Each structure stands twice: as structure tokens, then as C-alpha cells.
Amino acid sequence: MSIDKNRVTEETTLSEILERPKGKKILAKYNLPCLGCPMAAFEMGTLKIGEVCKIYNIDLKNLLQELNSSR
């Protein structure tokens, strides 16, 4: 079984998602508050999407599905 290194998982950091062509647009669609937070700018490399979704009650399953289908 091969692992797709380009696949977004709950362990993927926000900075990795923002590097994707449609990453910022998709995160904005889910009203991710971190995109406009000045403090988050310092943490983008360590904030994992799974943690952020849990904190802000964002549907992780649907977000991951959309991020992975947008490649």
C-alpha cells in the first residue's frame, strides 16, 4: 500500500495547505478564523488542520475531502 505524500490529513499544517493552489480559498469557505489572525501567522508551520477544526468546530471530514479533491 503506497502513501500519497500530497494528501492532506489531520496532521497537515496550515502552511502546507496554504501552499496548495486552492488551499486558501477552501479554508476561507469553511470560515477558518486563523487566516485573518495576526498571531496565527507565527504558528502556521505548527498548527495542524485537525487541531484547528476541533477548536473551531469545523467539519474536518468534509474539509479534508474538499482539499484532497482540489489537486
FENLINGI-V548236 format. One record per run of one state. SS is the DSSP state (a for helix, b for strand, c for the rest). FROM is the first residue (numbers start at 1). TO is the last residue. If there is no record, write none. Layout:
# FENLINGI-V548236
((SS | FROM | TO) (SS | FROM | TO))
This chain:
# FENLINGI-V548236
((c | 1 | 12) (b | 13 | 13) (a | 14 | 18) (c | 19 | 22) (a | 23 | 29) (c | 30 | 32) (a | 33 | 36) (c | 37 | 39) (a | 40 | 43) (c | 44 | 47) (b | 48 | 48) (a | 49 | 56) (c | 57 | 59) (a | 60 | 69) (c | 70 | 71))
